[in-house]
Amino acid sequence: MAELDDIIHQPLRLKIMAALNALPAAAAGLEFSRLKKLTGATDGNLGAHIETLARAGYVAVDKAFVGKKPQTTVTATATGRGAFARHVATLQEIIAASAGQS
Amino acid sequence: MSIESREAAAALNDISEIARRVRQSTIYILASLMLIMWGGLTFAGYLASYLWPRYAGYGWVAVYVAGIAGTIIISPLNQTRSGVRTFDLRMFTAFVLFVAFGIFASVWLGHFTPRQLGTFWPIYFMLVYVIVGLWVGRAFVAIGLSIIALTLIGYFFVGDAFDLWMAFVDGGGLILGGLWMRRN
């Protein structure tokens, strides 16, 4: 059985990756404020976990100004999408294996 | 790293829940833009009907043309952002069929008076909101039912200022509904 991805498995990072992967690959990503609402995280916590995902190459962070307001947009990279798909497949395998044993 | 199946199931549940919320918020973002645009146009349509009742028919044709044009413009902008295609030939055909049936029922079959027409169309449109809301989100149901109730109050209890009432209830209601959806 494949190993779970330690970076993705942390609960908040799992939510971040799930939210980004729910968008089509062609989408422009999610703004930080929308991601915050969707995950229910605080600014600091969300920022720290996005940073961890970005360091792993799973997400890309784009900072721009819309008018005078700074806007941070987070997008899942191809690497991140692949890692997330493998992580979900492993979770499903764990459940299937457990069902097979019982 | 190894976990038990219970934890794996909980993680998959979290993923499904977040995906559902992303889909719903994507729909709400687009719907809020549409509601605000159609609300503004509807407000103008009823206001024109109140001020110049003889030309109300032309006013409403202009509202529909502007509304369809606005929808066609908003759709690709939203597609760039969300990656979801929202207005295409199928959607346009559904809209035309919907409006055609409304005209057939209210003008050709029903011979409605202007006041009855002003009541029929918002109820007809809001009925779609309520039905769609059963699948995509309660906000649509709440907005639809509120506007239907206020429209019926206007029809039965508001006198000559019915079109003015409808400008605020229907047009204003759609704008407020759109702003509320945007905030949430």
Interface residues (C-beta under 8 A of the other chain):
Chain A: E3 L4 D6 H9 P11 L14 K15 A18 A19 N21 A22 L23 P24 A25 A26 A27 A28 L30 R34 K37 L38 T39 V88 L91 Q92 I94 I95 A97 S98 A99
Chain B: M1 S2 I3 E4 S5 A8 A9 A11 L12 D14 I15 I18 A19 R21 V22 R23 S25 T26 T80 R81 S82 G83 V84
